[in-house]
Amino acid sequence: MPPVLLLSFVMACLYGTLFHLWRGRTIRELPLYLVAAVLGFGLGELAGNTIGLDMFMIGPLHVVEASLVSWGMLFIARWLKV
């Protein structure tokens, strides 16, 4: 597994877990938030590559763009769930 992929997965899972600790109600919501965070992180990375934004990068990873979309997906998942 490439290191950038592992870092992306770890960061996305961290975001999903932190969001669940902050806004989650039951343990059944944790998988939903993890999937939303990983999906959002991937979409944010893809958007960063496509648009060519290079705000803050760790190697080839667009950290800011991926993080923003990941958190956005978490809030959307929370909103759609309620």
trRosetta pair geometry for C-beta under 8 A, 3 or more apart (Angstrom, degrees):
i j d omega theta_ij theta_ji phi_ij phi_ji
1 5 5.6 -118 179 81 90 121
1 6 5.3 99 126 -57 120 102
2 5 4.6 88 66 5 89 106
2 6 7.1 -161 93 -5 46 86
3 6 5.6 -57 -147 39 36 112
3 7 6.1 36 156 -19 70 106
3 59 7.7 91 94 8 109 169
4 7 5.7 -50 -144 38 32 112
4 8 6.3 38 153 -23 63 105
4 58 7.8 167 -121 103 88 91
4 59 5.6 -123 -88 91 115 136
4 60 5.7 -10 -119 58 162 95
4 61 5.1 -173 -154 -53 103 107
5 8 5.6 -51 -148 34 31 114
5 9 6.4 30 154 -18 64 106
6 9 5.8 -55 -147 37 31 110
6 10 6.2 29 156 -17 66 108
7 10 5.8 -55 -143 38 30 109
7 11 6.2 28 159 -17 65 108
7 58 6.9 -114 145 102 156 135
7 61 6.3 -87 94 -56 126 166
8 11 6.0 -59 -147 39 26 108
8 12 6.2 22 158 -16 64 110
8 41 5.9 152 -176 144 90 128
8 42 7.4 83 164 -80 132 66
8 45 6.6 -9 -128 -58 135 151
8 61 6.2 -159 -71 -127 95 125
8 66 7.0 -83 -135 177 97 159
9 12 5.9 -58 -145 39 28 109
9 13 6.2 25 158 -16 64 109
9 38 6.7 16 -130 -122 66 108
10 13 5.9 -57 -145 39 28 108
10 14 6.3 33 153 -22 63 107
11 14 5.5 -54 -149 34 31 115
11 15 6.5 32 153 -19 64 103
11 41 6.6 145 94 -130 99 146
11 63 7.7 -116 -155 -136 168 87
11 66 7.6 70 103 115 136 124
11 67 7.2 -76 158 -88 126 91
11 70 7.9 -169 126 -13 95 175
12 15 5.7 -52 -151 34 33 112
12 16 6.4 32 152 -17 65 105
12 34 7.8 89 134 -164 90 61
12 37 4.5 150 -179 134 79 94
12 38 4.3 103 140 -93 144 55
12 40 7.4 160 -136 65 108 80
12 41 3.8 -101 -89 -6 116 153
12 42 7.8 9 -86 -29 154 74
12 66 7.9 -78 -74 159 96 111
12 70 5.8 -139 -121 -130 81 140
13 16 5.6 -52 -146 38 34 112
13 17 6.2 33 155 -18 66 107
13 34 6.0 16 -124 -140 71 97
13 37 6.8 145 -84 97 24 134
13 38 7.0 24 -62 -67 67 99
14 17 5.8 -57 -145 39 29 109
14 18 6.2 27 157 -16 65 108
15 18 5.9 -56 -144 39 28 109
15 19 6.2 28 157 -19 64 108
15 37 4.5 168 88 -148 105 130
15 41 7.2 153 33 -62 144 117
15 67 7.1 -180 -84 -140 143 75
15 70 5.1 56 106 137 166 129
15 71 6.4 -111 -166 -73 128 73
15 74 6.7 -132 147 -48 103 143
16 19 5.8 -55 -146 37 28 111
16 20 6.4 28 155 -19 63 107
16 30 7.5 93 149 -167 103 63
16 33 4.3 144 -162 131 87 86
16 34 4.0 118 144 -95 160 47
16 35 7.8 104 -119 16 147 32
16 36 6.8 139 -109 62 105 80
16 37 3.4 -128 -58 6 95 145
16 38 7.1 -21 -38 -26 137 76
16 74 6.8 -166 -105 -100 59 117
17 20 5.7 -54 -148 36 31 111
17 21 6.4 31 153 -18 65 104
17 30 7.4 26 -108 -147 62 100
17 33 7.6 146 -63 110 27 123
17 34 7.3 37 -53 -86 69 91
18 21 5.6 -53 -147 36 33 111
18 22 6.2 26 155 -15 66 110
19 22 5.7 -61 -146 42 31 109
19 23 5.9 -28 175 32 70 107
19 24 7.2 94 122 -38 64 95
19 33 5.2 -164 86 -163 116 132
19 37 6.9 -180 16 -70 135 122
19 71 7.5 171 -78 -128 126 69
19 74 4.5 -107 -123 -171 167 143
19 78 7.6 -129 170 -52 119 125
20 23 7.1 -76 -120 60 21 69
20 24 3.6 21 -163 -33 65 141
20 29 6.1 163 -128 105 100 100
20 30 4.9 47 -130 -105 160 72
20 33 4.7 -176 -61 52 98 160
20 34 8.0 -13 -35 -44 133 77
21 24 6.6 10 -44 26 16 111
23 78 5.8 -13 132 -119 145 145
24 27 7.9 67 157 -90 131 29
24 29 4.7 -180 -141 83 99 132
24 30 6.5 35 -134 -69 156 68
24 33 6.7 -80 -79 -24 115 149
25 29 6.3 88 43 -9 71 144
26 29 5.5 113 65 -7 70 96
27 30 5.6 -23 -169 -4 55 120
28 31 7.4 -46 -175 25 44 99
28 32 7.7 40 138 -8 64 111
29 32 5.3 -61 -162 41 53 118
29 33 6.0 47 147 -20 82 107
29 81 7.1 70 -125 -170 106 163
30 33 5.9 -60 -146 39 31 107
30 34 6.2 31 157 -21 67 107
31 34 5.5 -54 -143 37 34 113
31 35 6.2 32 160 -17 67 105
32 35 6.1 -58 -149 38 26 106
32 36 6.2 24 154 -17 63 111
32 77 5.8 164 153 175 100 129
32 81 6.7 84 152 -85 158 136
33 36 5.6 -53 -141 40 32 112
33 37 6.1 33 158 -21 66 107
33 74 6.0 42 -147 -133 87 95
33 77 6.4 164 -99 100 56 146
33 78 7.8 34 -95 -63 99 87
34 37 5.9 -56 -146 36 27 110
34 38 6.4 22 158 -14 64 108
35 38 6.0 -57 -144 40 29 106
35 39 6.0 27 158 -16 65 112
36 39 5.9 -58 -143 42 26 110
36 40 6.0 25 159 -17 64 112
36 70 8.0 118 130 -163 70 63
36 73 4.6 -177 174 139 88 102
36 74 5.4 131 115 -91 124 51
36 76 7.3 -173 -157 70 128 88
36 77 3.8 -67 -93 -41 159 150
37 40 5.8 -57 -142 41 26 109
37 41 6.1 29 157 -22 63 107
37 70 5.0 44 -155 -170 66 103
37 73 6.7 171 -88 85 31 116
37 74 5.7 27 -77 -70 82 105
38 41 5.7 -52 -144 34 29 112
38 42 6.5 29 156 -17 62 106
38 70 7.9 47 -57 -127 13 108
39 42 5.9 -58 -152 37 29 110
39 43 6.3 26 153 -15 65 108
39 73 6.0 -170 85 -172 94 160
40 43 5.6 -55 -143 40 33 110
40 44 6.1 34 157 -20 66 107
40 66 7.8 122 129 -174 70 61
40 69 4.7 -172 180 130 85 78
40 70 3.8 139 104 -110 112 41
40 71 7.3 -167 135 13 151 27
40 72 6.3 173 -149 64 134 77
40 73 2.9 -146 -70 11 128 139
40 74 6.8 -88 9 -27 159 71
41 44 5.7 -54 -146 37 29 112
41 45 6.4 31 154 -19 63 105
41 66 4.7 43 -157 177 67 102
41 67 7.3 20 -113 -80 86 37
41 69 7.0 156 -90 83 25 96
41 70 4.2 25 -65 -80 73 121
42 45 5.7 -53 -148 35 31 111
42 46 6.3 31 153 -17 64 106
42 66 7.7 52 -49 -139 13 105
43 46 5.6 -54 -147 38 32 113
43 47 6.2 34 153 -20 66 106
43 69 5.2 -135 90 152 95 144
43 73 7.3 121 39 -57 131 135
44 47 5.6 -51 -144 37 32 112
44 48 6.3 35 154 -20 64 105
44 62 7.0 -145 138 96 84 109
44 65 4.7 169 175 134 92 73
44 66 3.6 145 98 -116 118 38
44 67 6.8 -158 135 16 165 27
44 68 6.2 150 -130 61 136 71
44 69 3.0 -176 -72 35 103 126
44 70 5.9 -72 -2 -29 141 76
45 48 5.7 -53 -148 35 31 113
45 49 6.5 29 154 -16 64 105
45 61 6.8 -51 -120 -147 115 67
45 62 5.5 154 -126 46 58 99
45 65 7.0 133 -86 96 32 105
45 66 4.5 24 -56 -88 75 117
46 49 5.8 -56 -149 38 30 109
46 50 6.1 27 155 -18 66 111
47 50 5.7 -56 -141 39 30 110
47 51 5.9 13 167 -5 68 112
47 53 7.9 3 128 24 81 118
47 65 5.9 -149 87 170 100 125
47 69 6.4 134 25 -57 138 151
48 51 6.4 -59 -132 46 22 97
48 52 7.9 148 170 -34 49 5
48 53 5.2 -87 -139 61 72 94
48 54 7.9 107 -177 -80 101 44
48 62 3.0 -161 141 96 164 174
48 64 7.9 128 -101 69 134 73
48 65 3.6 152 -71 67 112 155
48 66 6.4 -59 -9 -42 136 78
49 52 7.5 20 178 -74 25 44
49 62 6.8 -142 -45 -14 65 133
51 65 7.9 -178 48 -126 123 151
53 62 6.7 83 86 -147 88 134
53 64 7.9 -97 131 78 120 111
53 65 5.7 126 81 -65 128 134
54 57 5.7 -38 -156 -29 81 124
54 62 7.3 -104 -111 -111 47 96
55 62 7.5 76 36 -160 85 88
55 64 4.4 -53 82 45 130 149
55 65 6.8 140 23 -38 117 87
56 62 8.0 104 74 -160 53 52
56 63 5.3 -57 103 57 96 110
56 64 4.8 96 40 -29 99 113
57 60 7.1 -31 -176 -148 122 12
57 61 6.2 148 -161 74 73 51
57 62 5.9 -36 -103 -97 88 47
57 63 6.5 165 -117 1 29 89
58 61 4.8 -16 64 61 83 111
58 63 5.5 67 -2 -48 99 122
61 66 7.0 -51 180 5 86 149
62 65 4.3 -10 141 41 120 115
62 66 5.5 130 90 -21 79 97
63 66 6.1 -67 -142 43 21 106
63 67 5.9 19 163 -19 63 115
64 67 5.9 -59 -143 38 24 109
64 68 6.3 23 160 -19 63 108
65 68 6.0 -56 -147 35 27 109
65 69 6.5 17 160 -9 63 108
66 69 6.2 -61 -147 42 29 104
66 70 6.0 33 154 -24 65 111
67 70 5.5 -55 -144 36 29 115
67 71 6.4 25 159 -14 65 105
68 71 6.1 -57 -149 39 28 105
68 72 6.3 31 152 -20 63 109
69 72 5.3 -53 -146 38 34 117
69 73 6.3 38 154 -21 66 102
70 73 5.8 -53 -150 34 29 110
70 74 6.6 32 149 -21 62 103
71 74 5.4 -49 -149 31 37 116
71 75 6.6 34 154 -15 66 101
72 75 5.9 -56 -151 37 33 107
72 76 6.3 31 151 -17 66 107
73 76 5.5 -54 -144 40 34 113
73 77 6.2 38 154 -22 67 104
74 77 5.7 -51 -146 35 30 111
74 78 6.4 30 153 -18 63 105
75 78 5.6 -51 -147 36 34 113
75 79 6.2 34 153 -20 65 107
76 79 5.6 -55 -145 38 31 112
76 80 6.2 26 158 -15 67 108
77 80 6.0 -56 -141 41 28 106
77 81 6.1 33 157 -26 63 111
78 81 5.8 -56 -146 32 27 114
78 82 6.7 25 159 -22 62 105
79 82 6.3 -57 -152 28 28 107
